[in-house]
Amino acid sequence: MPDPVPPLLDGSAARSGTSRRGSSRRGVLKLLGASGAAVATGTVLVGCSSREAQDAKGAVDSGSSGFTVTDQRGVEVSFDGPVSRIATTVIPSPSILAAVDGGVDRIVGINESTLVANKQGIFGEMFPASRKTRTVSGSDFVPNVETLLSLKPDVVIQWGDMGDEVIAPLENAGFKVIGLTYGTQEKLETWISLFGRITGKEDRAADLVSWMHTEKAAVGALVRGKGRPGQKVLYLRAAADGWTSYNGSGYMNFCTELVGGVNPAKDLKAASPQVSTEQILAWDPDVILLSAFDEKPPAALYADGRLSRVRAVRDRRVYKIPLGGYRWDPPCAESPLMWRWMAQVLHPSTAAANGLRAQLTRTFDRLYDYRISAAQVDEVLRLDLNARSAGHDGFRA
């Protein structure tokens, strides 16, 4: 079938193997780390809502190498010259930076949870240096200023909506700080645009945002009129006292609705609500998606007698979320692959038209200039952990 994904990168295709060109709300955000848009060209912005566009726009260059950006706090940050050293506490941001910039050479500091993902997943295989990147914060996102001072970054990327305790130490130490906010596709696109601005890769960032728009439309068309509408899709992440989920403000809610599903936790007040076994039984979801941030496999739910009456367990429709260049739960550069994976989970009859494995191969080529092997595709899709789940064979084709 023809390639439905427009190219993001110019130049020659990646060679086989590992070749590459050139070298909440605190509760929700801490939860993301506990384990382990528009592009500004002059004054023109592309690819996000009007409000997000205003958040993301950058001022016209003040000189041949100086420039100014406005972060998602509304704070203007000015640079006298090119940015060559970037530190970030924001967990998904290094993989997005790599997709925009074409590598990890500028990234000098990351969150400890990001380092865990780099070591566990394929990102460390694509970019071996990422397995040794210094950590500059833990899962609480409080920056290690002493380490940052030794790394001398040109800019530090930090959450912009978690209060002064994570921003003030950085600014008091003299660092330039870009504050980000989290939770929507539009905000993800703003991140991409900001990263394009600070790396001088605005055209590439614009291409990536455009591709996401194309993929969103394609996934919508893929699932339209397919399968049983209104399937209940429950996202679960293991916690010390049971499970947590997402309400309607979470990115997983956006993904669920995009593929025609319904999030039974949507109307809960807490952004990352605690979910008991009794609540899972009451909701009786059709599909359960298990977070990539923990090690809990579908087999654990199939073996739990308390959940045997839950439709998703009874029908073997429990799935571990993939781990690619980054975990696919939160918004990231590979989010369109998450949409396609979820579309096929909910609507197995779309497998042939979806062509997920081929999509994954082409996307890694375009995002990271990396030719992923068939065995690595199996690893990304967690085929071992999902082996007992319905529709498993569809992800092998």
C-alpha positions as CSV (number, residue, x, y, z in Angstrom):
1,M,0.0,0.0,0.0
2,P,1.2,3.5,-0.6
3,D,3.0,5.3,2.2
4,P,0.4,7.5,3.9
5,V,3.0,9.3,6.1
6,P,4.6,12.4,4.4
7,P,8.3,12.6,4.8
8,L,9.7,14.7,7.6
9,L,13.3,14.7,6.8
10,D,15.2,15.7,3.7
11,G,18.3,13.9,2.4
12,S,19.2,10.2,2.0
13,A,17.3,7.5,3.7
14,A,18.7,5.9,6.8
15,R,20.9,2.9,6.3
16,S,20.1,-0.5,7.7
17,G,21.1,-1.3,11.3
18,T,22.0,1.6,13.7
19,S,23.2,4.2,11.3
20,R,22.2,7.8,11.7
21,R,23.0,11.1,10.0
22,G,25.6,13.0,12.0
23,S,26.2,12.4,15.3
24,S,-0.5,19.5,37.1
25,R,-0.3,20.0,38.3
26,R,2.3,18.5,40.5
27,G,0.3,15.3,41.1
28,V,0.0,14.3,37.4
29,L,3.5,15.4,36.5
30,K,5.1,13.7,39.5
31,L,3.1,10.6,38.6
32,L,4.7,10.6,35.1
33,G,8.1,10.4,36.6
34,A,7.8,8.2,39.7
35,S,8.8,5.0,37.9
36,G,11.8,4.9,36.7
37,A,2.0,24.6,18.2
38,A,3.0,26.7,16.2
39,V,6.3,27.6,14.7
40,A,7.5,31.2,14.8
41,T,9.0,32.5,11.6
42,G,9.3,36.2,12.1
43,T,5.8,36.9,13.5
44,V,4.0,34.1,11.6
45,L,2.8,31.0,13.6
46,V,1.7,27.6,12.2
47,G,0.0,24.6,13.8
48,C,-1.7,25.5,17.1
49,S,-4.7,27.3,18.5
50,S,-4.7,31.1,18.7
51,R,-4.1,31.0,22.5
52,E,-1.3,28.4,22.2
53,A,0.2,30.4,19.3
54,Q,0.5,33.4,21.5
55,D,2.2,31.3,24.1
56,A,4.7,29.9,21.6
57,K,5.6,32.9,19.5
58,G,9.2,34.2,19.4
59,A,10.3,37.7,18.8
60,V,12.1,38.6,15.6
61,D,15.8,37.9,15.9
62,S,17.6,40.9,17.5
63,G,20.8,40.1,15.5
64,S,22.4,37.6,13.2
65,S,22.6,35.1,16.0
66,G,20.5,36.4,18.9
67,F,16.8,35.6,19.3
68,T,14.0,35.7,21.8
69,V,11.3,33.1,22.6
70,T,8.2,33.4,24.8
71,D,7.7,30.2,26.8
72,Q,4.4,28.7,28.0
73,R,4.4,30.8,31.2
74,G,4.3,33.9,28.9
75,V,7.9,34.8,29.9
76,E,10.3,36.1,27.3
77,V,13.7,34.4,27.2
78,S,16.4,36.1,25.2
79,F,19.6,34.4,23.8
80,D,22.7,36.2,22.6
81,G,23.7,33.4,20.3
82,P,23.1,29.8,19.3
83,V,22.0,27.3,22.0
84,S,24.5,24.4,22.1
85,R,23.9,22.9,25.6
86,I,20.4,22.0,26.8
87,A,19.4,20.6,30.2
88,T,15.9,19.5,30.9
89,T,13.9,18.1,33.8
90,V,10.8,17.4,31.6
91,I,10.7,13.7,31.1
92,P,9.5,13.3,27.5
93,S,11.4,16.3,26.1
94,P,14.8,14.7,25.2
95,S,13.2,12.3,22.6
96,I,11.3,15.3,21.2
97,L,14.5,17.4,21.0
98,A,16.2,14.5,19.3
99,A,13.4,14.3,16.7
100,V,13.6,18.0,16.0
101,D,17.4,18.4,16.2
102,G,18.4,15.1,14.6
103,G,20.3,13.8,17.6
104,V,21.2,14.3,21.3
105,D,24.5,16.1,21.0
106,R,23.1,19.3,22.7
107,I,21.4,17.5,25.6
108,V,23.7,17.6,28.6
109,G,21.2,16.9,31.5
110,I,18.0,15.0,31.9
111,N,15.5,13.7,34.5
112,E,16.4,10.4,36.2
113,S,13.2,8.8,34.8
114,T,14.2,9.7,31.3
115,L,17.5,7.9,31.9
116,V,15.7,4.8,33.0
117,A,13.7,4.8,29.8
118,N,16.8,5.4,27.7
119,K,18.4,2.4,29.2
120,Q,15.3,0.2,29.0
121,G,14.1,1.1,25.5
122,I,15.3,1.6,22.0
123,F,16.3,5.2,22.5
124,G,19.6,4.1,24.1
125,E,20.2,1.8,21.1
126,M,19.6,4.7,18.6
127,F,21.6,7.1,20.7
128,P,24.1,5.2,22.9
129,A,25.4,8.5,24.5
130,S,21.9,9.0,26.0
131,R,22.5,6.1,28.4
132,K,25.2,8.1,30.1
133,T,23.6,11.6,30.2
134,R,23.9,13.3,33.6
135,T,20.7,13.5,35.7
136,V,19.7,17.0,36.8
137,S,16.5,16.2,38.7
138,G,14.5,13.3,40.2
139,S,10.8,12.4,39.8
140,D,9.8,15.5,41.9
141,F,11.4,17.7,39.2
142,V,13.3,19.8,41.8
143,P,16.5,20.7,40.0
144,N,20.0,19.8,41.2
145,V,21.5,23.3,40.8
146,E,25.0,22.1,41.7
147,T,25.1,19.6,38.9
148,L,23.6,22.1,36.5
149,L,26.3,24.6,37.4
150,S,28.9,22.0,36.5
151,L,27.2,21.3,33.2
152,K,26.9,25.0,32.1
153,P,23.8,24.6,30.0
154,D,22.8,27.5,27.8
155,V,19.1,26.9,28.7
156,V,17.2,24.7,31.2
157,I,13.8,23.4,30.2
158,Q,11.5,23.0,33.3
159,W,7.8,22.7,34.1
160,G,6.3,26.2,34.1
161,D,3.2,25.4,36.1
162,M,4.6,23.7,39.2
163,G,5.4,26.8,41.3
164,D,8.5,28.7,42.3
165,E,10.1,25.8,44.0
166,V,11.2,24.2,40.7
167,I,11.7,27.5,38.7
168,A,13.2,29.9,41.2
169,P,16.4,27.9,42.1
170,L,17.2,27.9,38.4
171,E,16.6,31.6,37.7
172,N,18.3,32.6,41.0
173,A,21.4,30.7,39.8
174,G,21.4,32.7,36.6
175,F,20.1,30.1,34.2
176,K,17.9,30.9,31.2
177,V,14.7,28.9,31.8
178,I,12.0,27.8,29.3
179,G,8.9,26.9,31.2
180,L,6.5,24.3,29.7
181,T,3.0,23.3,30.5
182,Y,1.4,19.9,29.9
183,G,-1.6,18.0,28.8
184,T,-2.9,18.6,25.3
185,Q,-1.9,18.0,21.7
186,E,-1.7,21.7,21.2
187,K,0.8,22.1,24.0
188,L,2.8,19.2,22.6
189,E,3.0,21.0,19.3
190,T,4.1,24.2,21.1
191,W,6.9,22.2,22.7
192,I,8.0,21.1,19.2
193,S,7.9,24.6,17.9
194,L,9.9,26.0,20.9
195,F,12.5,23.3,20.4
196,G,12.7,24.1,16.8
197,R,13.3,27.8,17.7
198,I,16.1,27.2,20.2
199,T,17.9,24.6,18.0
200,G,17.5,26.6,14.8
201,K,15.5,23.8,13.3
202,E,12.2,25.7,12.8
203,D,11.5,24.2,9.4
204,R,11.9,20.7,10.7
205,A,9.7,21.5,13.7
206,A,7.0,22.8,11.3
207,D,7.2,19.6,9.2
208,L,6.7,17.5,12.4
209,V,3.7,19.5,13.5
210,S,2.2,19.2,10.0
211,W,2.8,15.5,10.0
212,M,1.0,15.2,13.3
213,H,-2.0,17.0,11.8
214,T,-2.0,14.7,8.8
215,E,-1.8,11.6,11.1
216,K,-4.6,12.8,13.3
217,A,-6.9,13.1,10.3
218,A,-5.7,9.7,9.0
219,V,-6.4,8.0,12.2
220,G,-9.8,9.6,12.4
221,A,-10.6,8.3,9.0
222,L,-9.2,4.9,9.8
223,V,-11.6,4.3,12.7
224,R,-14.7,6.0,11.3
225,G,-17.6,3.6,11.2
226,K,-15.4,0.7,12.4
227,G,-16.1,-1.7,15.2
228,R,-18.4,-1.1,18.2
229,P,-18.7,2.6,19.1
230,G,-18.2,3.8,22.6
231,Q,-15.9,1.1,23.9
232,K,-14.8,1.9,27.5
233,V,-11.0,2.2,27.6
234,L,-9.5,2.4,31.0
235,Y,-5.9,3.5,31.5
236,L,-4.2,2.1,34.6
237,R,-0.8,2.8,36.2
238,A,0.4,0.7,39.1
239,A,0.7,2.5,42.4
240,A,1.7,1.4,45.9
241,D,-1.9,1.4,47.0
242,G,-3.5,0.0,43.8
243,W,-3.9,1.9,40.6
244,T,-4.1,5.4,39.2
245,S,-5.8,6.6,36.0
246,Y,-6.5,9.9,34.1
247,N,-9.6,12.0,34.0
248,G,-10.7,14.1,31.0
249,S,-7.8,16.5,31.3
250,G,-5.2,13.9,30.5
251,Y,-3.5,13.3,27.2
252,M,-4.7,9.6,27.3
253,N,-8.2,10.9,27.3
254,F,-7.5,12.8,24.0
255,C,-6.0,9.6,22.5
256,T,-9.0,7.5,23.6
257,E,-11.5,9.8,22.1
258,L,-9.5,10.2,18.9
259,V,-9.9,6.5,18.2
260,G,-13.6,6.3,19.2
261,G,-13.3,5.2,22.7
262,V,-14.7,6.5,26.0
263,N,-12.7,7.0,29.2
264,P,-14.8,5.8,32.1
265,A,-12.7,8.0,34.5
266,K,-13.3,11.1,32.4
267,D,-15.6,12.9,34.9
268,L,-13.6,12.3,38.1
269,K,-12.3,15.5,39.7
270,A,-8.8,14.4,40.4
271,A,-6.4,14.7,37.4
272,S,-4.8,11.4,38.3
273,P,-7.4,9.6,40.4
274,Q,-6.8,6.5,42.5
275,V,-8.7,3.6,41.1
276,S,-9.7,0.6,43.3
277,T,-10.6,-2.9,42.3
278,E,-14.2,-2.2,43.2
279,Q,-14.2,0.8,40.8
280,I,-12.7,-1.3,38.0
281,L,-15.5,-3.8,38.5
282,A,-18.1,-1.1,38.5
283,W,-16.8,0.5,35.3
284,D,-16.4,-3.0,33.6
285,P,-14.2,-1.6,30.8
286,D,-14.0,-3.2,27.4
287,V,-10.2,-2.5,27.1
288,I,-7.6,-1.9,29.7
289,L,-4.3,-0.2,28.8
290,L,-1.4,-0.6,31.2
291,S,1.1,2.2,31.6
292,A,4.6,1.9,30.2
293,F,5.9,3.7,33.3
294,D,5.7,0.5,35.4
295,E,6.4,-3.2,35.0
296,K,2.9,-4.5,35.6
297,P,2.0,-6.9,32.7
298,P,-1.4,-8.0,31.3
299,A,-0.7,-11.4,32.8
300,A,-1.0,-9.9,36.3
301,L,-4.6,-8.9,35.6
302,Y,-5.5,-12.2,33.9
303,A,-4.2,-14.0,37.0
304,D,-6.1,-11.7,39.5
305,G,-9.3,-13.6,40.4
306,R,-10.9,-10.4,41.8
307,L,-10.9,-9.0,38.2
308,S,-12.1,-12.2,36.4
309,R,-15.6,-10.7,35.8
310,V,-14.3,-7.5,34.1
311,R,-15.1,-7.6,30.4
312,A,-11.5,-6.6,29.4
313,V,-10.0,-9.3,31.4
314,R,-12.5,-11.9,30.4
315,D,-12.1,-11.1,26.7
316,R,-8.3,-10.9,27.0
317,R,-8.2,-7.2,26.0
318,V,-5.6,-5.9,28.4
319,Y,-2.5,-4.4,26.7
320,K,0.9,-3.0,27.8
321,I,1.5,0.3,26.2
322,P,4.6,0.4,23.9
323,L,8.0,1.8,24.8
324,G,9.6,3.3,21.7
325,G,12.0,6.2,21.6
326,Y,10.0,7.2,24.6
327,R,7.1,5.8,26.6
328,W,3.9,6.2,24.5
329,D,1.6,7.2,27.4
330,P,2.5,10.9,27.6
331,P,2.6,13.3,24.6
332,C,5.8,12.7,22.7
333,A,7.3,12.8,19.1
334,E,5.9,9.3,18.5
335,S,2.3,10.1,19.7
336,P,0.9,9.4,16.2
337,L,2.1,5.9,16.5
338,M,0.3,5.6,19.8
339,W,-2.9,6.8,18.1
340,R,-2.5,4.1,15.4
341,W,-1.7,1.4,18.0
342,M,-4.8,2.3,20.0
343,A,-6.9,2.4,16.9
344,Q,-5.9,-1.2,16.1
345,V,-6.4,-2.3,19.8
346,L,-10.0,-1.0,19.7
347,H,-10.7,-2.0,16.1
348,P,-8.7,-5.1,15.1
349,S,-10.3,-5.1,11.7
350,T,-8.2,-2.0,10.8
351,A,-4.9,-3.9,11.0
352,A,-4.3,-4.3,7.2
353,A,-5.2,-0.7,6.5
354,N,-3.3,0.6,9.5
355,G,0.0,-1.2,8.6
356,L,1.4,-0.3,12.0
357,R,4.7,-2.1,11.7
358,A,5.5,-0.4,8.4
359,Q,4.3,2.9,9.9
360,L,6.6,2.4,12.8
361,T,9.6,1.7,10.6
362,R,8.9,4.7,8.4
363,T,8.4,7.0,11.4
364,F,11.6,6.0,13.2
365,D,13.4,6.6,9.9
366,R,11.9,10.1,9.7
367,L,12.1,11.1,13.3
368,Y,15.5,9.7,14.2
369,D,17.1,8.7,10.9
370,Y,17.2,5.2,12.2
371,R,16.3,1.9,10.4
372,I,14.6,-0.2,13.1
373,S,14.8,-4.0,12.7
374,A,11.8,-6.4,12.9
375,A,13.0,-7.6,16.2
376,Q,13.2,-4.1,17.6
377,V,9.6,-3.4,16.3
378,D,8.5,-6.5,18.3
379,E,10.3,-5.0,21.4
380,V,8.7,-1.6,21.0
381,L,5.2,-3.1,20.6
382,R,5.8,-5.2,23.7
383,L,4.7,-8.4,21.8
384,D,6.1,-10.6,24.6
385,L,4.0,-9.0,27.3
386,N,0.9,-8.8,25.1
387,A,1.3,-12.4,23.8
388,R,-1.9,-13.6,25.6
389,S,-4.0,-10.6,24.6
390,A,-6.7,-10.5,21.8
391,G,-5.5,-9.3,18.4
392,H,-1.9,-10.1,19.2
393,D,-1.3,-11.7,15.8
394,G,-2.4,-8.5,14.1
395,F,0.6,-6.7,15.5
396,R,3.0,-9.3,14.0
397,A,1.8,-8.7,10.4
